[in-house]
Each structure stands twice: as C-alpha cells, then as structure tokens.
Amino acid sequence: MFPIGVGALCVILVTMTSSIPADAVLKWYLDGHWTVSNAARNVSVPAKVPGSMYTALQDFNNRTENPLYRDNDVQLAWIGHANWTYTTVFECPALDASTSESVLLVAEGVDTVSTVVINGKDVGKTFDMFVRYSWDITDVIQPGDNTIEVRFESATGYAAKQAASYPYTVPRTCHPWVQHGECYRNFIRKEPCSFSWDWGPSFPTQGIWKPMYLVFFGQAMMDMATVEVLQGPGEKGWVLKTKAYFNVTGGGSINGQLKISLVNTDVQEVHDVTLSTEKTWAEFNISVPESAGVKRWWPNGYGDQALYDVIFEFTASDAGLTSLIKRIGFRTIELVQDPVSSEPSQGLTFYFKVNGLPIFMKGSNWIPADNFQERITKDRLRSLLQAAADAHINGMRVWGGGIYESDDFYDLTDELGILIWQDFMFASDLYPADEAFIGNVTQEVTYQVRRLMHRPSICLWSGNNENEGAIKDKMGWSNYTIYYNDYIKLYITTIMAIVTREHPSSVFVSSSPSNGVQTAQQGYVDKDPQSNNYGDVHFYSYDIDEWKPGKFPIPRFASEYGTQAWCNFETLLDVFEPSDMSYNSSQAVHRQHHPQGNQEMLKEISMHLKLPPGRTPDPQRFKHLIYLTQINQAMSIKTESEHYRRHQSSVLPDGRGLTMGALYWQLNDIWQAPTWASIDFSGRWKMLHNYALQFFSPLLVSPYQDGNDLDIFVVVDQIPTVEVRDPDTQQLRFEPTTKVKVGDDDVLDLASKVEKATTGVMTVEMYSWKSFTPLHTWTVDYKLNTTAESVFRQDVDSMMTEAGCTSSTDCFIHTFLNDRNQGVDNHFFLAELKDSNLEKAEIAITNLTRESEKELTITLSTTKIAPFVWLDAGWFIGKFSRNGFLMLTPTTTVTFTGTEALDLSELQKQLSVMSLMDVYD
C-alpha cells in the first residue's frame, strides 16, 4: 500500500474482452454499477462512484428523505453509525503473458476506514480520507468477472474505539450538544466538520468519494510530477524545479526518456532516466530564460492570471507512454515578517508581497460547499468563486476543518487570481501522536503538498486551525507536557519538516492564528497567540456593538472575524415545512448550532434597530427577522472590514497597526441555516456579500466617528506601492508609487492607475431623513501620501450646526469621491436607526427592461429616503448590481443577472422590494 500522485495518465481504450498490448498504459475507471449494502438492516441499493452511502440511499428507491430536510441529520444518524460495503463486478481483459505486465488498483479518495477485497482476498486497508492509495493486484485479478468489495467501518465507531484504547484523553472529546454531532473526530483522518460544527450538521460519510480505477502497465509508469517555480539568478528569467515519480516493477534497471515542455514557448528538455525499484524518481531544473517571454501571474485586481502548461512525457521500451500536465503561473510570493520600527516592543510585520508588491489581502474563509462532495460540480464552485472575485476578493483561506479541495477548485482560484492560505486538515482540537497516526499524517501531507505545490494561487501552508490556542489553554494542566510534545511532534517535526523538504520555497506557519516567527521563537506555543503585534488573529465578540469600531483589534492580519445571520427565506423553503417558518420553531432552533445564537442575533439587532411587532409564529415576521439579521451582519462586517483597511499604513504608539489582511468568516454554506456565510447554500447572496462589493472596493471612502469627530478615510489598493521607513524611528508605511519595475514587466497598467486613485475630490453631505436634498455639502481636495489616510475630520456638533440639523436623530452623512455616479460612496448614521425619525417609504418597481437573456434592468421609485432597500427575486437565483442599499433619490436602477435565462413574466411575479420601515407595518 502506498500513496501515488496526481496526473492525467495517457489512456488507451480497449474492448472489455481484448488482451492488452505489451506497451500499453491503460487507466480503467470503475465507475459503473456498484451497490452499497448493510447486512444488519438488510439494505442494499445501487450506488454511484464517486459517492457516499447517504446520497445512494436518497437517490435510489427513496430509501431515505433528503438528508438536509428538517432534522434529518439526527433522524438519519443511524446511517453514519452503521458499517457499509460497496461492491461491484467488472470484467477484466486478458493480460499479455509474454510481458511483465502489472495491474494497480488506484483509489484517489476513500472515506475513510475500509478493507479492500478482490475476489475474496484482502488487498489493502485505508485509514485516511486525504490520501491516494494504490495496491498491486496483478496476482489477484483474473480474466473474466472480478468482484471488488470495499468494506467500511463506521467512522464514528472507529473514532470512539481509537479514543477508548488511547493511553490518555486527547481533548476535545465531544462538542456542544446544540451541534447534534459526534465525538472523537480528532481520532480519525477524515473531514472534521462531517462530525458537525457550529455552522453545519453531522453526516459522517462512508464511500468512495473520488475516482477508483485500474491501471495496466509494463515495467514502469510515471504517476506523479511536481513543479516548483523559482525566480532565476539575479531575478533574470525563471527556473522550474521539476520532479517525476514512477511506479517500477520487476528487477533490474529500466532506461527511458523524460521530456519536459513548457507549452507556448521554446522551452523543452529531454533527459535520459534510469529507474529501478530503489530509484523511482527523477528531478531536473529547467531554465526559462527571459527570451521565453512568459508573463507573470497576478492576484485578482493587480493584473492578468497568465497560466502555462508544463507537459511531462515518459517513454521506455516495454513501458509504454505516460504523460502528465501541470498548469503553473510565474510569480514570487513572500511573507514579510520584519521589525515594524526600531522599537522592538512594537513587534513584526505580517504581510504578503507578490512579484515584489505589497498586497493587502481582502477575502474570506472557505468551508466545504456540501456535506456530500459527490454533489459538488465545477459550475457550482465557479459560481461561488466568481462571486468572490466579483467582490474584489484576492485571497481566501481554505479552513482546516474541511477538506483539501478538488482540482476544480484550485483550477478556478488559479484562473481568478485568488490567493489561497491553505490549512492542513486539523482544527480546534488536540490530536494523538502515536506511530500509526503520524504514519497516516506523513502520507497525507506528502501527497497533498506534492499535489498542490505547483499552484500559483497557493501562498501559504498553515499547520492547523486554532490549535496553538488550544494547547496554550492547557498550560497548567497535569498532562500539558504530554500535549505539548504531541503538538510539536505532529506540526513541527512531521508536517513542517515535510513542507520544508517537499516545497522549500513556500511559506509555512505552524497554526492560525499564531504569531508567525515570534511563535517559532517561543517554542511554537506562544503565551499570547492572538497578539496584535505579530502574525494573524481570529476575532469574535457577540457582546460588543459591532457597528462601531472601537472594540475591534488592530492586528497585523485578521484571518477570521464574523457574525451570524440567517440564510435567505426562499432557501429555507427547500427543507422546512410551513409550520417551521418562524424564528423560534423547533426546526429553527435545531438549525442553530451556535450556543444561544438566535438570541445573540436578536440582541445585536436591538442595539440598532427595532424588532418587528408581534410574537406569534408568523412566516412574514420570520422573513422580516431574517432581513434584520442580514442587515446586522452586513453592517457589522462592513464596519470591521473598513476598520482593518483604514489601519493598513499606520502604527499606533503601542505597535498596533499595519493591518494587511482581512478575511471574514465565511464565504459559503454547507446547509440551510443561520451561519456566518455571505452566500447561502442555494447560491443566493446575503446582504453581506452585496456589501463586500463596496467595502473591498479598490477605492474606498470610509467614515467613522472618533470621539465627537467625524473622520473620513480614503483607502486605495490594486496599485503599485513601496515600503517606506521613517529615517528617525524606522517606522514602516506603504506609499503609492509610479516607479515600480518587476522583472521584465514595467507594471505600467498599474502605474497608470496611481494618480487617478490617489488624487480627487471628496464630497460630504448631511441629509435630513425627510428630504432628497442635502442640508449642507462640504468638499475637500485630497492627494494621498500613503495607501490609507484621513482626508476629512470635523466635529459632528459643529457640522450639524452648520447644516441646520437640530438633532442627530433627524440627520445622517453621505460621502462620495469625485463623480456622484462613480459608485465610490458611503454613509454614516449619526444616531441609532431605532431612535431616528425615519418615515415610511413607499418603494415600487416601476419598470423592467431586458438587457440580455440573463440580465435585466429594474427601475425603482420611492417617496422617501429609504435605508436597506432589499430586492428579492424569489425562486430565481442570481445577483443584483447592488442590494441592501440606502436609496437617496426618488428613482434609481439596479441590474439583475440570473444564473439561467430569465422568464420575464414569471420574474415579474416573483420580484419584490422592501426597506427597513416595511418591517414595522
């Protein structure tokens, strides 16, 4: 048993009963007729591969309901507790007896603990969902019919047995009861969140979750290749550090040739290779001179995502031809952790440079897009990731409690320019560190690093999610030394060592959050892994006012922060009955996996907005409460995200500041529920994602109140910047520049944006809620010297006096840059809206104009200024050009783009609009 690598093997098709040519390499997928069965319950149904037992039971013979329907995560728990067997029969062609032909059974992903049996003989076992397994079955298969069984052991049962037999308790054993989940997830190398999380259900799947196939080959076959892209000497050209891995059978040496080509260039090399069962790899450095003319890969918003195929072709006598393709991008990535100033107590920076340019990472966190991976299509991934790119997201963290994502996922992040902070799959628990567990992890990490290291979007490897904090919290426990030693053994001497060996040019941090190199200096467990002066932080607080920035941290990098909101009302209709459609129904309570989460949302809303009248279980009231939770989430994350962006180029006396990353929690959902996501499970955008279009905009105007002063910042990114240090204090700041040259690229396309982005006119208006005409207007010319600066600051009371506004409850601020219609604007409420003198706005949809098959323009009218104008397309799924906005004019237009062709007459019936005061009718 050994893991093998990723790659597209050359496939030669033969008929099922023909013999296989001696020089052929054949990949034969076993995706035909399978059954999944449980003898104890006398259940046997057809199954798909890839797939799991849950979807098989749902898809065939209606043996179970939709697992996501109501509380089926609990009602169907027996499925995860049972042992299931996958079985198929396939007809094998005759092997050529005159050759030393070999046959491998390859499983790209088996979930999780199983015994693989062919024709009644055990051929292998699996213990890790994240490993590709391969077994030599040459002596087991036979001409004609062959039977494969994959006999699974319940993941929950296996984990419990492992925990019970372990010599000491490894926390956390179980998790809050509101998650309705399973225990001991840390004792099995499986998707941790399949045992439940505070935003998702428990579906501990069993199944063949990735393709399974046979490979027929001669004496040698290339089965994996890696590429590490390095800057050439003197920053001239590039070097491809390549390595090919082979399956080799028999005795003696095998001589062959390996050709490596960079497509669409003249770069091509052919090397002689000698292989044996002891020497199963070959590595070569391929020079890519400047004359090859390759373009650089840039993050979203900074330039194009130039991608190139590297083709590996291996040939040898009696071995056939195998070829692999790796798609790469040419870029450099650094994580800069340098002193902030000459004062050591101010700490270290923590920011990424791509192709030499400092990047403020704007983004989110990614969780698995479905409980059942077999249901995820590339189109579904594209919809989610394109929505992220549309919101100016240039970075995303693949969170460590899910899975190493599919090739489709990373193909899309490469194409869209979304940098990936890649966690290893360890989250929120301590883990065992016995020989068997470390052996599985060694296979897993080696395989996944080799699989993903060529990706230009991969910018960092992180050992785990929140486990440094977990081990720090055990300081003082009697078992602390044991836990600490296990932590070091797992993440440092195993995982970090593998990353350093396999991908030496990459960036590695031992945990998230951590203090980066400061954590390493403290023995990899710092007393304060959440320091604002080092590394990254995760921040959540449900007791503070999140519409005001005063209680937020000012860190180097915020890699998690968030607040909850319900998914859209229409999304719940897929899984709720009419009687469930109220805020406190048993099913609504069941869906809330965060302790006291529904109550916390109401408390947060009540700080700013009135709750809708009535207490009866009324679907309309539920719909209004959903709307209010989404307002609160959008305003909270908007406030926090803008706060981090404002602090990117300044340092406070205690060292806080130079914040260069904001990744809110979370982008996507795994089911229909109240969660932290900005896009719900159906693909509908919550108000938060509409707000991300603005708060992550390359040019941001950001007002907030500091004491009694209104302070308005202009923040700019996606332009060339340089690090500049004060000559006296050596304090760092980031300044726009037009004099950047990166290798061969003049970056003129970026430099041309600088003057437009850093100079302009800010307009500040004070409005009364009663009039579309501003009470007063202030204008100020600005020219930015850094990437984030205060441009306007004035005492609020004096502004109100100047404008003739007698009470903060009557007025609010609107501000924009340059042209009012440019779309770079923002607003600031001078008083809580629950106390403000808002009047009911009568909003109407007055016209629909078809622009294309999937796009139309909606014209709206209103009788009053209306906050949080919300358009709802009903059963239609798509995106609005803006939503949840403040309507300041009697008429406006919004574009709706559907995921499919729009039936205009049906959409007219479904389309609706509301604003805040409609909640209180």
N, C-alpha and C positions, 0 to 999 in steps of 0.2 A: 504494500500500500504506500503510495507516495503522491503528493500533490503535483499536478502538472499545470502548464501555463496557458495563457490566453493567446488566441490567434486563429486565423481562418485557415484551416488545413485545406490543401488542394483536394477536391472531391472528384473521384472518377466514378461515374454511375455504372452499375452493372445490374443485370437482371437478378432476381432473387435466387435463381437456381443455377446460375453460371458459376464456373470457377473463377477465382480472382487472379489476374495476371501477376507474374512474379515481380514486376517492377511497379505495381500499382500501390497507391496510398488511397485508402477508401475510408471516409467517415460516414457511418451509417446511423442515422438518428432513430432512436427508439421512442418515437412519439405517436405510435399507433394505438392499438387497442389495449388498454390497461383496465384492471379492476382494482378497487380498494375495498378491503373487507375487514370485518371484525367478527371473529368466530363466537365470542362470548354473547354477542347480541344478535347473531345470525344475520348480519348485514353485509351485503355485497352489492356494489354499484359500479357502473362504468366510471372511469376516471381519465382525466387528461394529464399529460406530462408536457410541460411543467404544470404543476398544480398542487393542491392540498386536499385533505380529506373534507374540510368544511365546504369548499366550493363543489367538490364532487357530490356530496350529499345534497347540496342545494340544487345543482344543475340537473341531476338525473333522478327521475321518478319522484321528484318533490318530497324526498325523504325528510327534509327539514325546511323550515321557513328561512327567509333572508336572515343571515346571522346578525345583521345590524337592526333588524326590526325590534322595536320596543326594548325589552330587557332580555333579548335572546342571548346576549353574552353570558348571562347567568343560567338561563333555561337550557342552553346547549353546552354547558360546561362539561357534561359527561363525554362529549366528543373528544375534548382535549385530554381527558383522564384515561381514555381507552387506548389500547395498542392497536395499530392499524397495519395492514400489509398491502403493498402494491404488487400486482402480479401481471405479467404479460408473457405471451408466447410469440417467438419470432422464428422465421425460417432462415437458416444460415446457409450461404453458398459453400460449396466445397473449397477447401484450401488446396493450394498447389503443393503437393507432397515433395516436389523436387527442390523447393526453396525452404529457407529457414523463416518462413512467414510467421509473424506474431500478431496476436489479437489482443487489444486492450479494451476493457470496459471503462469508459470515462464518464464520471458524474460531475458536472460543473457545479452543482449545488444540491446537497441532500439535507433535509431539515427534520431531525438533526441526528438522533441516536438510532442507528439501524444496523442490521446484519444483512449483507447482500448474499443471496443464494442463487446459484445457477445449476439447474439440473440436479437439485438436491445437495449440492456441495457448497459449503461456505467459501466465498472468495474474498470477503473483506468486511470491515466494520467502519462505521462513520461515527464521529463524535463532535463534529464542528460544522455548523451551518455555513461557515465562511471559507471553507477550503474546497478546492477542486481535487477530487480523488480519482485515482486510476489504478486498475488491477490487471495484471497479466492473466488472461483467461484462455490462453492458447490450448492448454491441455484439458479444458473443461467443456468448451462448446463442442458441438457435434454437427455434422451435416444433417439438414432437415430441421425438425422442430426443436427449439430450446425454450426452457422456461426460466424466467428471471423473477425472483421474489425479493422485495425489499421489505424486511420485517422491522417495523418501527417499534420503539419503546416510547411510551408516553413521556413527553418532555417534563411534565410536572412530576410524574412518578420518579423518573431518573434523577431529577434535581433533588428531590426530597431524600432519596436513598444516598446520594453523594453527600449531602449535608449531614445526614444522620451518622454516616460512617467516618466523617472527618474528625480528627482528634480534638478540635476545638471549634467553637462557634465563630462564624465569619459574618459579621453584620453587614447590611440589614437582612434579617431573615424573612420578614414579611413587611408589608406596606400598608398604608392607611386603608381601613375597611371600606371607605367610600369608593375606592378604586375597584372593588369587587374582583380582585385579582388573585394571582397565585404566588406562592412563596418560593424562596431559594433560587431566584432567577440567576444569581451570581455563580451558581454551581454548574451551569451548562453554557456551552459556547453557542448561543442562539440569540436571535434578535431580542434584546432585553425587554423592549416595550410590548412584546407579544404576551407577556405575563401581566400586562396592564400598566398604565401610567396615569398621571393626573389630568391628562387630556385624551386618554384612549382606553379602549376595552381590552379584556383578556381573551385572546384567541391563540393559544399555544399550538400552533400548526404542526402537522406532520406531513411530509410529502417530498416529492422530487421537484424542488422549486426552480431548478434550472435544467437546461437540456441534459439528456443522457444519451450516449451513443457508443457504438463500437468503432474502433479504428483498426484497420488491417494494414500492415506494412511489412517491409522486408527487414533488413538488419538495423536500419537507423531511420529515425524520423525527427525532424525539428518540431518541437511542440510549444516553444515559447521564445520570445525575444524581448529585450528591453532596450530602451534608448534614453540616455541622459544627455540633455542639450547643454553645452557649456560654451561660454564666451571664449573666442580664440585668444592666443597670446597677444598681449598689447591691445586687447579689445578690437582686434582685427579678425574679421570672419568668425567662424564658429567651429566647434568640434562636437561630433556625435560620438559619444561613448556607448558603443553597442555591445550586446552580449546575446548569444543564441544558446538555447538549451535543447538537448536532444534526448530522446529515448533510444537506447542502444541495446541490442540483444546479441546473444551468442558470444563466442570467444574471439580473440584476436582484434586487430585494428581494422578500422573502416576509413578509407580515404575518400574524400569528397571535396566539393567546392561550394563555397558560400558567396553568393553575390548580394551586395547591399547597394541599393539605388535610392537616390533622393529624387522623387518624381518632379518633372518640370524643371530640372536643372541638368547640368552635365556631370553632376557628382555621381560616380559609380565606381565601386571597387569589387574585385573578385579575389577571394583568398582560398588557398588550399587549407583544408582542415583534416586532422587525423583524430578519430574518435575511438573510444573503447568503453567498456562498462565502467572503467575507473575514471575516464576523461570524457564527460558528457556535455561539455560546453566549449564555446569558442568566443573570444572577445577581440574587438578591433576598434581603434579610434579612427573615425572618418573625418577628414578635414573638409570643411565647407568654406572655400575662400570668398573674399568679398566679391570677386568677379561672378560668383554664382547668382548674385542679385536677389537673395532671399529677403523678404520683408519681415519686419518684426510683428509679433503678436502683442496686442494691447488690451487692457481691460476695457469693459464697456464705457463708452464716452470719451476715451482717450485716443482712439484710432481704430484701425481695422484689426480683425482677428484672422491674420494670414495663417493658413494651415497647409502642411505639406505631408505627403505620404512617404514613409520610408518602407521599401519593399525588401524583405529578406527571401532569398531563394536558395534552397539547399538541394544539391543533386549528388548522387553517388551510385555506383554500379550496384545492382541488386537492392537498392534502397528507394528508388522512385524519386519523385519531386515533391517537396513540400515548400509552401510559401506562406509567409506571414506579412501583414501590413500593420504598421504603427503610424498613426497620424500625430504629427508633432507641431509645435509652434516655437519660434525663435524668440526668446525673451530672457531677461535676467530678473531674478527676484531676490531681494534681501529683506530681512527683518532687522531693523536698526535699533539696537539697544545701547545707546551711548549716554554719557552724562548729560543731564538737562542743562547744567551750568557748572561753574567752578565750585559750587557749594555741594558737597557730597550728599547731604541730607535731602536734597531735592530729588534724588533718585535718577532713574534712567528713562530714556525714551522707549517707545514701543510702537513702531510704525513700519509699513511696507514701502519699499521702493521697487518699482517695476521699470525696467530699462533705464534705471538711474533717476527716475522721477518719483518724489514722494507722493503717495496715494492716500487720500482719506477713504477708508473702506466704508462704503454705505451698503447696508444689506440686512440680511435676516438669517434665521436658522431653519434648517430643513429637517423634517421628520419623514418617516416612510409615508408614501402617498396612499397606501391602502393597507389594511390588515392582511390582505391576501395578494402577494406580489404578482401572482399569475394574472391578475386583473389589470395591471398597470400597462398601458400602451405608450409607445413613444409620443403619439399625439397628445395624450393626457399630460405627459411630462413637459412636452413643448408648450402647452397652454400655460402651465404653471410657471415655467422658467421664462417664457416670453413676457408674461405679466410682470415678473420680477425685473427683467431688463427694461421694460417699458417704464417702470418706476425708478429708473436710473440706478438700480442696484448693480454694483460692480463686485460684490463679494458675498459669500454665503458660507455658513458653517454647516457641514454635514455632521449632525449631532451623534454622540457616541452611544446612544441608547437604541439606535435603529439598526440599519444595515449599511455595509459598503454598497453604494448604489450601483445600478446597472450600467453597462457600457453606453446605453442610450442616454442616460442621464449625463454622463461625463462628455459624450459627444456634443450634447447641447450646451453644456457650460463652456466647453472649448469654443463653440461657434458663437455664443452670445457674449463672450468676454466676462464671464462671472468667475472671479477667483474663488477657489474652494479651500477653506480651512477644514481639513479632513481629520476628524476624530477617529481613533481606533474605538472598537465597539465595547467599551467598558463605561458604565455610567452609574453614579450615585450610590455605589455600594463598595465595600471591600471585597476582595476576591481571594480564593485559595491560591496557593503557590506550590502545590505538590508536583512531583515529577510528571505525572500524566497530564495535569492541567497545563503546565508550562510547555510540555511537548506539543499539545494541541495549539497553543498560542504561537509557538515558534513556527509551525506550519502555516497558520493563518496569516500572521504578519508578513512572513516572507512572501507568500503568494500574493497578498493584496498590494504590497509595495511594488513588487515586480509588475503586477498587472496595471498599476495606475501611474507609475513614476514618470512615464513619458508625457503625461497630460500637461499642456501648458497652463491649464486652469488650476492645477494643484499648487497651492502656495505655501502650505504648512501642514505638518503632521502633528497631531496632539495625542498624547498617550491615553487620555480619558476625559470624561466629563465629571467634574466636581469631586474627584476622588482625593485630591490633595487636601481639600477642605474636610472631606470625610475622615481621613486619617489624622488630620490636625485636631479634629474634635475628640479623638480618642486619647489625646495626651493626658496622662494621669491614670488611665485605666491599667489594671494589672497586666493585661495582655498587650499593652501598647508596643513593647519591643518586638513581640512576635508579629503584630500587624505591620509595624514599620518595616521590618526586614522583608516581609512578604511583598509589601508595596515596592520596595527597591528592587527586589528580585524580578517582579513582573514588569514594571515600567522602565526601569533603568538598565539592569543587566540583561534583560531579554529584549524588550521592544525597542528601546533606544539604540541598543547595540545592533539590532537587525537593520534599523533605518540607516544608521551610520555606515554600515557595511554595504547595504544594497543601493542606497541613494545618498551618497556622501555630500552632494551639493545642496541637499534640501534643508529646510528649516524644521526643527523639532522642538516642541515644548512638552514637558512631562505631563501637564494637566491643563485644563481650562475650567475655572480661572487658575492662574498662577502668577508668580512674579517674574517669570522668564528666567534670565540668567541669575537674578538675585535668588530665586528659589534653588537653583543648582548650587549656588554658593552656600546655602543653608542646609545642604544635605537632602535637597529635593522635597522637603516639607517645611515650608516657612511658617512662622508663628502667625503671620497675617497674609494668607494667600490672596486676599482681596485688597491689598494696598492700592491706594490711588496713585502712588508714585512709581509703580512698576507694573509691567505686564498687563493682563486683562482682568476685568471684573464682570461678575454677574450681579445684577441689582433688581430686587423686587421688594416692594413695600405696599401693602394694601391699606395702611392706616394714614398715609400722608395725603395731602392734596396734590394730585399729580397734574393738575392744570397750572401749577406754579412750580418753578424750577428750583426753589430754594433748598429743598431736601434731597435733591439728586446728587450723586457723587460727581466728582470732576476727575475722572480717571485718565489713564493713558489710552485705554481701548475698552469700550463696552461691548463685550461679545454676547451678552444676553441681558435683556430687560423687556418687561412686558406687563400687560394687564389683560384681563379676560373680557370677552363679550360673547353673546350668543351668536350662533350661526343664523343665516337668513331664514325667515319664516317659511318660505317655499321649500327650502332644503329639508326642513323637518317633516313636511308632508309625505315624504318618501317612507318614513319609518314610524310616524306617530299616527294614532287614531284620533278622530275629532275630540274625544274625551280627554286626550292627553295634552291638548293645546292650551295649557295655562301654566303660569310661571311656577306654581307650587304643586303641580300634579305629581303623582308618584313617579311617572316616567321622566318628567323634567328634573326631578330631584335625583333620579337614578343616573341620568346622563351627566350630572355634575360630579366629577371625580376629584375636584379640589376641595378640601375640607372648608365648609362654610362659604363656598364660592358664590352661590346665588345671593346669599345675604351680603357678602362683601360688595358685590356689584351694585346692589340697591343702596348701600351706604355711600359708595363712591358717587353714584348718580346724585344722591340727596345733597351732597356738598355744593352742587352747582345748579341742579335742575329740580323742578317739582316732579313728583311721581304722578302717574295718571290716576284719576279718581277711581274709586270703587275697589272692592276686594273680591268680587265674585270671580269664579274661574271662566273668564270671558276670553275667547280667542282674540278678539280685537284688542283687549287690554294686553294680552300676551304679546301681540305684534308690536304694540307701542312700547312695551318694556324692552323687547329685543332692540328696537330702534334706539332707545335711550342707552342701553348697554353699549351699542356700537358708537354712539356719539361720545360716550365717556372714554371708550378705548381709543378712538381716533384722536381725540383731543389730548389724552394723556401721553400717547406715544409721539404725537406731533410735538408736544411741549418738551419731552425728554430728548427726542432726536435733535431738535433745533438747539437745545441746551448743549449737547455734545459738539455739534458743529460750530457753535459760537466759540468754544474753548480750544479750537484746534491750533491756534497760533499765539497763545499767550500762556504765561506761567504765573501763578499766584506766589506770594512770598513763602508759603509752606511747600512749594514744589508741585502742587496740583496744576493740571492743565496739559497743553499739547495733546489733547484728545484727538486721536487719529483713526478711530473706528467706531461705528455704531451699527451693531447687528441686532435688530429687535427680535424678540421671541414671539411668534414663529411665523413662517410664511404660510404653511399649508396644514390641512387637517387630515386625520385618519378615519373620522366618522362624523356624524351629525350631532353636534353637542356645543355647549359653551366651552370655548377654549381661547387661547391667546393668538390664534391664527388671524392673518389678514385676508386670506382666501379660504372660503369654507369648502367642505368636502365635495359639493356639487360643482365647484369651479366658480361659483358666484363670488364677486368681490364684496367683502365687508367694507364699511365706511373707512376703516383704517387703510386699506390698500389704495383707495382713492386719495386719501390724504398723503400717502407716501409719494405720489406723483409730484406733490409740491414740496414736502419737507426734505426730500432727497434731490430736488431740482439742482442742476449745476450752478444756478444763480439763485440765491435765497435772500429774501428780506425777512428779518426775524425780530419782532418786537417782544419785549418782556418788561415787567415792572421791577425796578431795583429800588427798594425803599419807596419813596414817593415820586421817583423819576421814571418816566417812560424812556427806555433805552432801546434803540433800534439798530441792529447789526445788518451789515451786508456780508454774505459769505459766498465764496466762489471756489469752485474746483473744476476739474477736467481742463485745466490749463497748465502750462509748464510752471513749476515752482522750484525754488532753490532753498537750501538750508542756509540761514544767515545767523551768525553769533555776535552778540554784543561784545565789543572789544574789551570792556572792563569786566563784566560778570560772566562772559562766555555763555549767556543765556540764549537758548535756541529760539528761532522763529522761522516761519515759512513765508517767503516773499514771491509774488508773481515775477516772472522774467520772460523776456523775449529772446534770450541769448542761449538757448539750450540746443545742444547738438548731441544726439545719441547715435554713436557709431556712424553708419552711413546716412542715417535719417536726420534731416535738418529739423524735423518736427515743425515745419512751417505751418502745417494745417492747424496745429495747436497754438503756436505763437500768434497767429493772426487773430485768435480769439481774445488775447490778453487785454488789449486796450478797450475793446467793447465790454468785456466782463468787469473790468476794474474801474472804469470811469462812467459817470452818468449823473442822473438827477433823481433824487428821492422825493416823492410827494407823500405828505402825511395829511390825512383828512380826519376831522372829527364830525361824526354824524349824530343826529338825533334819530331814535327809532321811529319817529313819526314822519320823516321826510326823506325823499330820494336825493335831496340837495344837501351837500355838506354844509355844516355850520361855519366851518373855517378850514383853510388849507395852508399848510406850511410846505415850502420847498427848500431843498438843500443840494448843492452840487457836491459830489464826492469823487475822490480818487484813492483807491485802496493801496496801502503800502504793504499789507500782509493779506493773507487769504481770508481772514475774518476780522472785521473792525466795526466798532461803534461809529455810526455816521450821524445819528440824531439822538440827542439826550436833552430832556426838558422836564421840569416839574409838572406833574399832572394837574395840580390845582391851578397853576398859572395858565396852562393850556385851556382848561375848562373856562376860566375867567375870560381869556382872550376870545374864546369861541362863543361865549354867551350860554354855556351849558350850566345849569344851576345844580344838577345832581348827577353823580356817576351812574345812577340807575336809569338815566334818560339817554345816555350817550355811549358811543364806542368809537374806536380808532380803526381806520382803514389806511393802509400804506401800500404804495407800489413804486416800482422803479421804471423810469423813462416813460414809455408809452403805456397808458392805462390798459390797452388791449393786448399788451405783450404777454400777459399772464403771470408776471412775476409780482405777486401781491400777497398780502397777508392782512390779518385783522387782530385786534386785541380788545377784549371786553373789559370795560372799566369797573364793572360790578358783576356779581354772580347773576346769571340769567334768571334764576328763580326769584331774585329781588328786583329785576329790571322791569321797566314799564313797556314791555313788548305788546304790540297789538296784533290781533289775529289777521293773518294774510290770507287772502283768497287767491290761491295759485291754481292756474289752469293750463292744460296742454292745448294750445290753440292751433297747432299745425304740425303735420308730419310730412317730411319731404324725403323721398327715396333718393339716395345718392348712388347706391350700387346694390347688388343682390344681397349683400350682408350688412349694408350701412344705411342709416337714415339720420336726418337732422330733425330734432324735436324743438319746437318753439314754445316757450313758456311765458306766461304773463302772471303778474302779481299785483295786488292792490297795496301791499305794504312791504317794507323791508322784511325779509324772511331768513332767519338762521336755519342752517342744517337742512337745506332743501334736498329731499331724497326721492330719486326716481327709482321705480321698481318695475322690472319687465316681466314679472310673473313667472310663467314656466319657461320663458325664453332666457337663455344663458348667453352672456356677452359682457361687454364693458362699455361704460359711459365715459365720455371725454372728461367729465368731472361729475362728482356726486357728493352729497352731504355739504354743499357749499352755501355761502352767505350770498343771497340774492339782493343786490343793491340797486337794481334798475327795474323799471316796470316790465321790460321784456328781456329775454336772453335766449340763446340757443345752446343746445347740447347735442353731441353726436352719440349715437348708439351703434356699436359694431357687434353683430351676433357671431356666434361660433359656427352657425349654419345659415343658409339662405332664410331670409325673413319673410314670413307671410304677413303682409302689411295689415290686412283686415283683422287677422287674429291678434296681432300685436296691439292694435288699437284697443281691443277688448281687455288685454292683459295689462297694458301700461297704466301706471298710476303715479301720482306725485303728492308729497306731503311736506310739511315743515314743522318746526317744533311746536307751535301753538295748536296744531291739529290734534296733538296728544291729549289736550285738556278739554276737548268738546264734551 
